[in-house]
Amino acid sequence: MADQNEAFDVVVVGSGAAGAMAALRAADQGLSVLIVEKERKFGGTSSVSGGVMWVPNHKLGDDAGDSREAALEYLHATIKVPVNEIRLEAYVDQAPQMLSFLTGTGVPVETGVWPDYFPHEPGARADRSLTVPTFDGRKLGDDRYPLMREQYNRFKLFGKYSMDLGETFTLMTQEKGWRRTVINIFRRYWRDRDTRRVSHRDRRFTQGAALMGEIYEKVFARGVELRTETMLEELLVDSGGRVIGLEVSNYGRRYDIEARHGVVLAAGGFEWNQELRDRFFPVPGLTRHSSSPEDANRGEALIAGEKIGASTEHTAQAWYIPTMQLPMAGTSNFNEIHQAAFDVGRPHSVCVNRKGHRFVDEATGYDSFGQAMIADHLATGANCPCWLVFDADFRAKFSAGGLLPALLMPDKKVPGEWWDHYVFRADTLAALAEKIHVPADALAQTVSNMNDYAKSGVDPEYGRGSNAYDQMFGDPACKPNPCLGAIAKGPFYAVPINAGDLGTKGGLRCDERARVLDGERNPIASLYAAGNCAGSPFGDCYPGAGATIGPALTFGYVAANDILERAANRRDAAAETAE
């Protein structure tokens, strides 16, 4: 049981990447640290993510050609709203230092070949997205390994077997040897009999779980305390306005914790708070369209910050990703959110609004796709949701949200109640248009245009398949453009696509030292924020894979460094006074 008079040097709210990094850095330098996490499992949204870190100028592998100048050139070309330039530059400068610290603790990092999301812009590269290889979860200890938040079913084979990014893409595109990949995944899981006696969970932590497993192994080794089921209620402030701790609750019991040197808010965004969505977003959408952990990120830290005078920024923005809802297998009355990030840009398909018109390069980055949905809805009132329309050739090979390819889930295996409710099917385009209430003539013209583009390999409307990022998720067997294929073979299908999200881009306004700022842009003493709890340094932009986790780790690291500096100054001042 917690002591009501307890104190720590640093208290971190939230156990995702930002909070874990702040805790790791502070504890590594000798400070006592407590992490409080309101959920039953730790790791936050980061542990269920792809686990990619966008770090410019990292100097790993073949990165020698990257530079501070190139990174800033690229960001300036892609960010379309005013941002804090000093904070943006701090990210570019501090991210490589954060990475050096992270790898110095023993976390292995690999360079990916993942084009920046705007590959045509000056300064773009294809090596800024970094990953962590598979981690043995049982290194956390058999008491902790099942308590890290587990990957979604959509990131696992048949909802059970862990896959790394390479395996995921092999199966997603049915590359040569994909059947062997499936067999190997099954074999390694069932041969691990020792782990099966502990938990059903695969000991292979991949993607976001790999990143967070590696970090938490180091966090626990440095004596950091982690308390789950412990929710932030209020920030405690002294008469001078300095944050001195927080009030938390645990199953209704409320108590105070003192923070001698700083509180770091790293509790995620507000995407699961409908009131805040309605307050901030131009097209609010519904909480249940979010693909982050259900009902987890409700903006408690933002609300607590605002109560003591903190300001906010970029709150009209989200990290968008197209999502689809399907009934959860084996569980009555619950739907599961499936990301359709890459499905929407496959050949033999097109996305249309409810007027039957295209509105975007469907193969673009998922955040840009979501922003296009919002812009089109504001202009036409006929988006959010939109429709992904595809033919039998698409159906045979590709997924559509949670609808698996026909090779794995033929139409006869699709639950009967799904048809014409979650997934729509018809023998002709005209009949499909009638079912989804889209003008048949407009849809027919759109599909005719797409079929012409498939022949020429050129999309004159939106340039689909014309850049390296688009082509990465196309079908190499489809010529002359891997993202364009005729929509001609019946039956024809449609699924509704929502403007879902990975979280919110806006939050507490912070400076380049991760200090939370009040309405006058002055720092609130001893209060810091990082991750989706803070406003993104990129404003409205999603520059590349890992652009959520990269800044989360970086500003968690920056916050800890500022706390360490202030703690040292206070110790020096106390020593001088004692003399």
C-alpha positions in Angstrom: 0.0 0.0 0.0 1.3 3.4 -0.9 2.4 5.8 1.8 0.4 9.0 1.7 3.6 11.0 2.4 5.7 9.4 -0.2 7.9 11.3 -2.5 10.0 10.7 -5.7 12.4 12.9 -7.5 10.4 12.5 -10.7 6.8 11.3 -11.3 5.9 10.3 -14.8 2.2 10.0 -15.8 1.8 7.4 -18.6 3.8 4.3 -19.5 4.2 4.7 -23.3 7.3 5.6 -25.2 7.5 9.2 -23.9 7.1 8.3 -20.3 9.3 5.2 -20.4 12.1 7.3 -22.0 11.8 10.1 -19.4 11.9 7.5 -16.6 14.9 5.7 -18.2 17.0 8.8 -18.7 16.2 10.2 -15.2 16.8 6.9 -13.4 20.0 6.3 -15.4 21.4 9.5 -13.9 20.5 8.5 -10.4 17.1 10.1 -9.7 14.2 8.1 -8.1 11.4 7.7 -10.5 7.8 6.5 -10.3 5.6 5.8 -13.4 1.8 5.9 -12.8 -0.4 4.2 -15.4 -4.2 4.2 -15.2 -4.6 1.0 -17.3 -4.1 -2.5 -16.0 -1.3 -3.1 -18.5 1.7 -1.0 -19.2 3.4 0.1 -22.4 0.7 2.5 -23.6 -0.3 3.0 -27.2 3.4 2.6 -28.1 3.4 -1.1 -27.3 0.6 -1.8 -29.8 2.0 0.4 -32.5 4.3 -0.5 -35.4 7.2 0.6 -33.1 8.9 2.7 -35.8 11.0 5.8 -34.8 11.4 8.7 -37.3 14.9 10.0 -36.5 16.5 12.4 -39.0 20.3 12.6 -39.2 20.8 9.5 -37.0 24.1 8.4 -38.5 23.3 4.7 -38.5 24.0 2.5 -41.5 24.1 4.4 -44.8 22.7 7.6 -43.2 25.9 9.6 -44.0 24.1 11.7 -46.6 21.5 13.0 -44.2 22.0 16.3 -42.3 20.3 18.8 -40.0 19.9 21.1 -43.0 18.2 18.4 -45.2 15.9 17.4 -42.4 14.8 21.0 -41.8 14.4 21.6 -45.5 12.1 18.6 -45.7 10.0 19.6 -42.7 9.7 23.2 -43.8 8.4 21.9 -47.2 5.8 19.6 -45.6 4.5 21.4 -42.6 1.6 23.7 -43.6 0.7 25.5 -40.4 2.7 27.8 -38.1 4.8 25.9 -35.6 7.4 26.7 -32.9 10.6 26.8 -35.0 12.8 26.6 -32.0 11.1 23.5 -30.8 11.2 22.0 -34.3 14.9 22.6 -34.5 15.3 21.1 -31.0 13.7 17.9 -32.2 16.1 17.7 -35.2 19.1 18.4 -33.0 18.1 16.2 -30.0 16.6 13.2 -31.7 20.1 11.8 -32.7 21.3 12.4 -29.1 18.3 10.5 -27.7 19.0 7.7 -30.1 22.7 7.6 -29.0 21.6 7.3 -25.4 19.0 4.6 -26.2 21.5 2.4 -28.1 24.0 3.1 -25.4 21.8 1.4 -22.9 21.8 -1.7 -25.0 18.6 -1.2 -27.1 19.3 -2.6 -30.6 18.1 -0.4 -33.5 17.9 -1.2 -37.2 17.6 1.1 -40.2 14.5 0.5 -42.3 14.0 1.2 -46.0 10.9 3.2 -45.6 10.4 6.4 -47.8 9.4 9.6 -46.1 5.7 10.2 -46.6 6.3 13.1 -49.0 9.2 11.6 -51.1 8.8 14.3 -53.8 9.7 17.1 -51.4 13.2 18.5 -51.1 15.2 16.8 -48.3 13.2 13.6 -48.3 14.9 10.3 -47.7 14.2 6.7 -47.3 16.3 5.8 -44.2 15.0 7.9 -41.3 12.5 5.3 -40.0 14.2 3.0 -37.5 12.9 -0.2 -35.9 13.9 -2.5 -33.0 14.2 -6.3 -33.8 12.2 -9.0 -32.0 12.5 -9.0 -28.2 12.1 -12.0 -25.9 9.3 -10.8 -23.7 10.2 -13.2 -20.9 13.3 -11.1 -20.2 10.9 -8.8 -18.4 10.2 -11.6 -15.9 7.3 -14.1 -16.0 5.3 -11.8 -13.7 5.7 -8.8 -16.0 5.8 -10.3 -19.4 2.0 -10.9 -19.7 1.3 -7.4 -18.2 2.7 -5.4 -21.1 -0.1 -4.3 -23.4 -0.5 -6.9 -26.1 -0.6 -6.2 -29.8 -4.0 -6.0 -31.5 -5.3 -9.1 -33.3 -4.8 -7.2 -36.6 -1.0 -7.2 -36.0 -0.9 -10.9 -35.3 -1.5 -13.9 -37.6 -5.0 -15.3 -36.9 -5.1 -13.0 -33.8 -2.5 -15.2 -32.0 0.9 -15.4 -33.5 3.4 -12.5 -33.4 4.8 -11.2 -36.7 7.6 -8.7 -37.3 7.2 -6.1 -39.9 9.0 -8.1 -42.6 6.7 -11.1 -42.0 3.7 -8.8 -42.0 4.5 -7.3 -45.4 5.3 -10.7 -46.8 1.9 -11.9 -45.9 0.2 -8.7 -46.8 1.5 -8.7 -50.4 1.7 -12.6 -50.7 5.3 -12.4 -51.7 7.0 -15.5 -52.9 7.5 -17.9 -50.0 4.6 -16.5 -47.9 3.2 -20.0 -47.2 6.6 -21.0 -45.7 6.5 -17.9 -43.6 3.1 -18.9 -42.2 4.4 -22.4 -41.4 7.5 -21.0 -39.6 5.3 -18.7 -37.5 3.1 -21.6 -36.4 6.1 -23.8 -35.7 8.0 -21.5 -33.5 5.0 -20.7 -31.4 3.9 -24.3 -30.7 7.5 -25.5 -30.1 7.9 -23.0 -27.3 6.3 -25.3 -24.8 7.9 -23.7 -21.8 6.2 -20.3 -22.5 2.8 -22.0 -23.2 2.9 -23.1 -19.6 3.1 -19.5 -18.5 0.8 -17.7 -20.9 -1.0 -17.9 -24.2 1.0 -14.8 -25.3 3.8 -15.3 -27.8 7.1 -14.6 -26.1 8.2 -12.9 -29.3 7.5 -9.2 -28.8 7.5 -7.6 -32.2 7.0 -4.1 -33.6 5.9 -1.7 -30.8 6.1 -4.4 -28.2 9.7 -5.0 -29.2 10.6 -1.4 -28.7 8.8 -1.1 -25.4 10.1 -4.5 -24.1 13.7 -3.4 -24.7 13.1 -0.1 -23.0 11.3 -1.5 -20.0 14.0 -4.2 -19.4 16.4 -1.2 -18.9 13.8 0.8 -16.9 13.2 -2.0 -14.4 16.9 -2.7 -14.1 17.4 0.9 -12.9 14.9 0.5 -10.1 12.0 2.5 -11.5 8.7 1.8 -9.8 5.7 1.3 -12.0 2.1 1.4 -10.7 -0.8 0.4 -12.9 -4.5 1.1 -12.2 -3.3 4.5 -10.9 -5.0 7.5 -12.5 -4.0 11.2 -12.5 -6.7 13.2 -10.8 -5.1 16.6 -10.1 -1.8 18.4 -10.4 -0.6 19.8 -7.0 0.8 23.4 -7.1 2.5 25.4 -4.4 1.9 29.1 -3.6 4.5 30.1 -6.2 2.8 28.2 -9.0 5.4 25.3 -9.1 4.0 21.8 -9.7 5.1 19.8 -6.6 3.3 16.5 -7.2 0.0 15.0 -8.1 -3.2 13.5 -6.7 -3.9 10.0 -8.0 -6.6 7.4 -7.5 -6.5 3.7 -7.4 -9.9 1.9 -7.4 -11.4 4.9 -5.8 -8.8 5.5 -3.2 -7.2 8.9 -3.6 -3.8 10.0 -2.4 -1.0 12.5 -3.0 2.5 11.8 -4.4 5.3 14.5 -4.1 7.6 15.1 -7.0 10.7 16.8 -5.8 12.1 17.9 -9.1 9.4 17.4 -11.8 6.3 15.8 -13.2 6.3 14.5 -16.7 2.9 14.2 -18.4 3.1 11.4 -21.0 -0.4 10.1 -20.9 -1.3 10.2 -24.5 -3.9 12.3 -26.4 -7.6 12.8 -26.1 -9.0 10.7 -29.0 -11.3 8.7 -26.7 -12.9 11.8 -25.2 -15.9 12.7 -27.4 -16.4 16.0 -25.6 -12.9 17.1 -26.5 -13.2 15.9 -30.0 -16.4 17.9 -30.4 -14.6 20.9 -28.9 -11.5 20.8 -31.0 -11.9 18.9 -34.3 -13.4 20.5 -37.5 -15.1 17.1 -38.2 -15.2 15.4 -34.8 -15.7 11.9 -35.8 -16.5 9.2 -33.2 -14.2 7.9 -30.5 -14.9 4.4 -31.6 -13.3 5.1 -35.0 -9.9 5.5 -33.4 -7.5 2.6 -33.7 -5.7 3.4 -30.4 -6.5 1.2 -27.3 -10.2 1.5 -26.5 -11.2 4.2 -24.0 -7.5 4.6 -22.9 -6.5 8.1 -24.1 -9.1 10.4 -22.7 -7.1 13.6 -22.2 -6.9 13.5 -18.4 -3.5 15.1 -18.5 -4.5 17.8 -20.8 -7.5 18.6 -18.6 -5.4 18.6 -15.5 -2.9 20.9 -17.2 -5.6 23.3 -18.3 -6.9 23.5 -14.7 -3.6 25.1 -13.6 -3.3 27.5 -16.6 -1.6 25.5 -19.2 -2.2 26.4 -22.9 -2.7 24.1 -25.8 -1.7 23.9 -29.5 -2.5 22.0 -32.7 -5.6 20.5 -31.1 -7.6 20.5 -34.3 -5.2 17.9 -35.7 -5.0 14.1 -35.4 -2.7 11.4 -36.6 -5.2 10.1 -39.1 -5.5 6.6 -40.4 -8.4 5.1 -42.4 -10.3 2.5 -40.3 -13.1 0.0 -40.7 -15.3 -1.6 -38.1 -16.1 -5.4 -38.2 -17.8 -7.5 -35.5 -15.3 -9.1 -33.1 -14.9 -12.8 -33.7 -16.2 -14.9 -30.9 -17.6 -11.9 -28.9 -21.2 -10.7 -29.1 -22.1 -7.0 -29.4 -18.5 -5.7 -29.9 -16.8 -4.4 -33.0 -13.1 -4.4 -33.7 -11.4 -1.5 -35.4 -9.2 -2.5 -38.4 -6.7 -0.2 -40.0 -7.0 0.1 -43.8 -3.9 2.1 -44.2 -2.4 0.3 -47.1 -5.5 -1.5 -48.4 -6.9 1.7 -49.8 -4.0 2.1 -52.3 -4.0 -1.4 -53.8 -4.6 -2.0 -57.5 -8.1 -3.0 -58.7 -9.7 -0.5 -56.3 -10.8 3.1 -55.9 -12.0 5.3 -53.0 -15.0 7.6 -53.6 -17.0 9.9 -51.5 -20.8 9.5 -51.3 -21.2 11.4 -54.5 -19.1 8.7 -56.3 -16.1 11.0 -56.8 -12.5 10.5 -56.0 -10.8 13.0 -53.6 -7.3 11.7 -53.0 -4.3 9.7 -54.2 -5.5 6.6 -52.4 -1.9 5.2 -52.0 -0.7 8.3 -50.2 0.4 8.3 -46.5 -2.5 7.4 -44.2 -2.4 10.7 -42.4 -2.7 12.6 -45.7 -5.6 10.2 -46.7 -7.4 11.2 -43.5 -6.8 14.9 -44.0 -8.1 14.6 -47.5 -11.3 12.9 -46.1 -11.7 15.8 -43.7 -11.1 18.5 -46.4 -13.5 16.8 -48.8 -16.2 16.4 -46.1 -15.9 20.1 -45.2 -16.2 21.0 -48.9 -19.0 18.5 -50.0 -20.5 17.1 -46.8 -20.3 13.7 -48.5 -17.3 12.0 -46.8 -16.5 10.5 -43.4 -17.2 7.8 -44.2 -16.1 7.2 -47.7 -16.2 4.0 -49.7 -13.4 1.6 -50.8 -14.7 0.0 -54.0 -12.9 -3.1 -55.4 -13.4 -6.0 -57.7 -12.8 -9.8 -57.5 -9.2 -9.5 -58.5 -8.6 -7.2 -55.5 -10.7 -9.5 -53.3 -8.6 -12.5 -54.2 -5.3 -11.1 -53.1 -5.7 -8.2 -50.7 -7.4 -7.4 -47.4 -9.9 -4.6 -46.9 -9.7 -3.6 -43.3 -10.6 -6.8 -41.4 -11.9 -8.6 -44.4 -9.1 -11.0 -45.2 -8.2 -11.9 -48.9 -10.4 -14.5 -50.5 -7.4 -16.9 -50.4 -7.7 -17.0 -46.6 -11.4 -16.0 -46.2 -13.4 -16.9 -49.3 -16.9 -15.4 -49.6 -18.5 -18.6 -48.3 -16.5 -18.2 -45.1 -17.6 -14.6 -44.6 -20.4 -14.5 -41.9 -23.7 -14.1 -43.6 -24.7 -11.2 -41.4 -21.7 -9.2 -42.7 -23.0 -9.0 -46.2 -24.6 -5.6 -47.1 -24.1 -4.4 -43.5 -20.3 -4.4 -43.0 -19.2 -5.5 -46.5 -21.3 -4.9 -49.6 -21.3 -7.1 -52.7 -23.1 -7.1 -56.0 -22.7 -8.7 -59.4 -22.5 -5.3 -61.2 -21.2 -1.8 -60.4 -24.7 -0.4 -60.8 -26.2 -2.8 -58.3 -23.4 -2.1 -55.9 -23.9 1.7 -56.3 -27.6 1.2 -55.4 -26.7 -0.8 -52.3 -24.3 1.9 -51.0 -26.5 4.8 -52.1 -23.9 6.3 -54.4 -24.9 7.7 -57.8 -24.5 4.9 -60.3 -23.5 7.1 -63.2 -20.8 8.9 -61.1 -19.4 5.7 -59.8 -19.3 4.2 -63.3 -17.5 7.2 -64.7 -14.9 7.1 -61.8 -14.3 3.4 -62.4 -14.0 3.9 -66.2 -11.4 6.6 -65.5 -9.5 4.3 -63.2 -9.5 1.6 -65.8 -8.0 4.0 -68.4 -5.3 5.0 -65.8 -4.5 1.4 -65.2 -3.8 0.9 -68.9 -1.6 3.9 -69.2 0.0 3.6 -65.8 -0.6 7.3 -65.1 -3.2 8.9 -62.8 -3.6 12.5 -64.1 -6.0 13.4 -61.3 -3.9 12.6 -58.2 -0.7 10.9 -59.3 -1.4 7.5 -57.6 1.6 5.3 -57.8 3.9 8.0 -59.0 6.3 8.1 -56.1 8.4 5.7 -54.0 6.0 5.7 -51.0 3.0 4.8 -53.1 4.8 2.0 -54.9 6.1 0.5 -51.7 2.7 -0.9 -50.9 1.5 -1.7 -54.4 1.7 -5.0 -56.3 4.9 -5.4 -58.3 3.1 -7.9 -60.5 0.7 -5.2 -61.6 2.1 -3.4 -64.7 2.8 -0.6 -65.7 1.8 0.9 -62.3 1.9 -1.3 -59.2 -0.9 0.8 -57.6 -3.3 0.8 -60.6 -5.3 -2.2 -61.8 -8.5 -2.5 -63.8 -11.7 -2.6 -61.7 -13.5 -4.9 -64.1 -14.0 -8.5 -62.7 -17.2 -9.2 -60.8 -18.5 -9.5 -58.2 -17.8 -6.0 -57.0 -17.4 -5.0 -53.4 -17.4 -2.0 -51.1 -16.5 -1.3 -47.5 -17.1 2.0 -45.6 -13.9 3.7 -44.5 -13.9 6.1 -41.5 -11.5 8.9 -40.8 -9.9 7.0 -37.9 -6.8 8.0 -36.0 -3.7 6.7 -34.2 -4.1 9.5 -31.6 -4.2 13.2 -31.5 -1.5 15.6 -32.7 -2.5 18.5 -30.4 -2.0 18.8 -26.7 -0.3 20.9 -24.1 1.9 23.7 -25.5 5.5 23.0 -24.7 8.8 24.7 -25.4 12.0 23.3 -26.8 12.9 21.9 -23.3 9.5 20.1 -23.1 8.3 22.5 -20.4 4.6 23.1 -20.4 3.7 26.7 -21.1 0.9 28.9 -19.7 -1.3 31.3 -21.6 1.4 33.9 -21.6 3.9 31.3 -23.1 5.8 31.1 -19.8 7.0 27.8 -18.4 4.9 26.3 -15.6 7.7 25.4 -13.1 8.5 21.7 -12.8 5.8 20.5 -15.3 6.8 18.8 -18.6 4.9 17.0 -21.3 5.9 14.6 -24.1 4.3 12.3 -26.7 0.7 12.9 -27.8 0.1 14.6 -24.5 2.0 17.6 -25.9 1.4 19.4 -29.2 3.3 17.8 -32.1 6.5 19.7 -33.1 5.3 19.0 -36.7 1.9 20.8 -36.4 -0.4 19.3 -39.0 2.3 17.1 -40.7 3.1 13.4 -40.5 6.6 13.4 -42.1 7.4 9.7 -42.1 6.9 6.4 -40.4 7.6 6.8 -36.7 6.8 10.5 -36.5 4.7 9.9 -33.4 7.2 7.8 -31.5 10.3 9.7 -32.6 9.2 13.0 -30.9 7.7 11.1 -27.9 11.1 9.5 -27.1 13.0 12.6 -27.9 11.0 15.0 -25.7 10.8 12.5 -22.9 14.6 12.5 -23.1 14.7 16.3 -23.3 12.4 16.6 -20.3 14.5 14.3 -18.2 17.7 16.3 -19.1 16.1 19.5 -18.0 14.9 18.0 -14.7 18.5 16.6 -14.2 20.0 20.0 -14.8 17.6 21.7 -12.4 18.1 19.0 -9.7 21.8 19.5 -9.9 21.4 23.3 -9.6 19.2 22.8 -6.5 21.7 20.4 -5.0 24.5 22.9 -5.6 22.5 25.7 -4.1 21.7 23.7 -1.0 25.3 22.8 -0.6 26.4 26.4 -0.8 23.7 27.3 1.8 25.0 24.6 4.1 28.5 26.0 3.9 
